[in-house]
């Protein structure tokens, strides 16, 4: 248990001690709530350790499509310490609910990203609608975090990292090389600590969701982008 988590639990214990004078019924309820909180924190830390060592596996049902078994499916943004957002639940214990609008699918043979995953619309999606929220681990300071290709800017100065904890949105691909233009965009969720994938035009059932990863992301990650000239890539690879 981290020092911060221990401090958090100590504060909660002090509060519980003060509230235990409320009577037998409140005393019983508070003890159950505290025990549940400790269990949730321990489960979250166990998940983090399994993910870090590559030992996490979950047999998701067919309704999750091709969602990878080595990722933790979450339905909203989470925080491994429970400070910025709720703690993650173990999907092997509490089965999450997949999106009714989109599903993860393997890229077929003729796809430019054959062998990887993509995100398809389960149903027809109208223009300017939220296709799926972009969820994962909520972060404030990303400078000290390990590199992740799944970072997405969120509202209120936060960032969502969907490398280990995620939903279907983590598999929305960059449009270039697949289609002439993106049919969705990534944006901060208004008034919430999160982000979302919003449609730019009507999308048919079975159609792949595609976004523009942006100039800066593509330059840094070596991802093809029509607005990046060859000289810029050469300069970035050999600055001196």
N, C-alpha and C positions, 0 to 999 in steps of 0.2 A: 504494500500500500504506500502511495506517495505521501510526502509530508503534508501536501495540501489537502489530500483526501482525509488524512488522519485529523487535521485541524478542523475540517468541515464536520466530520463525525463528532468531534469533541464539542463543537458548538451546538450541534443538534442534541447531544446528550444533556448539555446544560439546560437547554430549553425544555426538554422532556422532564427533567427533574423539577423544574419550576411548575410545569403543568400537571404533574402527577397528583397535586393536591385537589384536583377538580372532582374526585370521586371514583368509585370502583369501575364504573362503565368507561369513563374517559381513560382511566389508568390502563385497562385492558386494551382499548383501541390504540392508545399511543404505543404500547409495547409491541403490538402487531405491526404498526406502521414503521417503527424503528427497525424491527427485525427484517421487514420487507426491503427497507432502504439499504441495509447492510448487504443483504443477499443480492440485490440488483447491482450494487457497486462491485461486489466480488465477481459476479457473472460478467460484467463489462470488462473488468481487468483480465479475466481468464480468456475472453474473446480476443482482446488485444494481444495477449501473449501467443495464442494459437495462430493468429494472423501473422505476427512478426516472425514466427518460426516456420511458417508454411504448413502447419499441421491442421488448419481448420478445414473441415469438409461438412457440407450439408446436402442431403438428398432432397432437393426441391422437387415439388410435384410438377407434372407436365404443364400445369397452368402458368408456370413461370417461364415457359419456352426454353431457350438455351441459356438461361441465366447461369453463370458459372458456379460450380459447387464450392469453389475456394473463396468466394466473396460473401460478406454478410449483407443480406437484403434488409434495408431499412425503409420505412415509409415516410420519414421526415428527417430533418437534420438532427444530429446527435452530438453529444460531447462525452468523451470517454470518462470524464470526471464529474459530469452532471452539473457543471457550473453555467455554461453558456446555453445549453439545450438539454433535453432529456437524455438519460442514459440509454445505450442501445440494448435491445432485447435479443436474447439468443434465439435465432430462428429455428434451431433444433428443438427448442422447448416451447416457445410461443410462435406458432406459424404466422408469418405476416401475410398481408393481402396484396397480390400483384395488381398492377394497373388494369383497368377495364378498357383503357384507350390504346395502349401500346404494349408490345411484347418484344423480348430479345430473340433474335434469330441468327443462325449461322449464315455467313456470306456464301452464296452459291459459287459454283465453278467459274462462271463467266464474270464474276464480280471482281473489280480491281483489288479488293481487300480479301480475296478468297483465303479461307483459313482463320479469319477473324470474325468478330460478332458485329451485329448491326441492330438497330431499333426500328421496328415496323409498326404501322398503325393497325390496331385490331379492327377498328371501325372507321368510317368516314369522319374526318375532322374538319369543321368549318374554319374559315379564316379568323385570325385574331382570337384564338382560344388557347388555353393552357393545355398542351398535349400531355405533359408530365412534369412534376416538380423535379428540380435537380437537387438531390439530397446526398448527404454524406456527413463527414466529420466537420463540424463548424470550428473554424480557426480564427484567431486574431493576429498572431505574429507568425508569418510563414517562413521568415528568414532562417529559423533554426530547425525547421521541419525537413525531413528527407525529401529528395526530389520526387515529384509526382506529376504525371502528365494529365491528371484528372482534377486540377485546380480550377475553380470557377468563382469569379467575383460575385459576392452577394451584397445585399443591402446593409446599410449602417456600418460600412467599412469591414465587414466580415468576408471570409473566403470559405468556400465549401470544397473539401477534398474527398473525392469519391473513389479513391484508389482501393480501399479495403471495405468500407461501409458504403453501400450505394443502392440504387434501384435501376430501372431500365434506362434512365436518362444518361447514365455513364457510357452507354454504347451507341449514342447518337454520333455519327461520323461527320468528318469534314466533307463538304460537298465537292470540292475540286477533284476532277478525275472521275466522278460518279455521275454528276448532273451539271447542267449549265449554270444553275444558280441554287442557293439554299432555299428550302421551303419552310424553314423554322429559324428562330433566333434564340440565343441564350441571353437572359436578362435577369437583373435582380428582382426579387419578389417585392412589390411595393408594400411597405409597412411590416415586413417580416424579415427574420434573419435567415434568408435563404435565397435561392434562385429558381428559375423555371425555364422550360422550353416552350416557346409560344409559336404558333403557326403563322406564317406570312401569307399563305394562300390556302384554299381548300386542298385537303389531302385525302386521297382515296384509301379505302381499306386495303391493306397489304402493301402500301407504298412505304418506302424507307424515309425516315426522318433525317434531314441533313441540315447542318448549320455551317456558318463561316467561323472557323476557329480564331480568325483575326490575324492581322499582319504580324504583330509582335510574337504571338504564340508560334506561328508557323516559321518565323525567322529563327527563333530559339530552338525549336524542335526539329528543324529540317523538313517540315511538312510543305509540300508544294502549294503555292498560292499565286494566282495570276498577277497580283500587284507587286510581287517581289522580283525585280530584275536579276539577271544572272550575275552582274557585277556586284550587287549587294550581297549575294550568297558567297561569292569568292572573297569579298572583303571581310565578311563575318568569319569565314573559315581561316583567313590569313590576314589578320589586322595589321601586321607589321611586315 
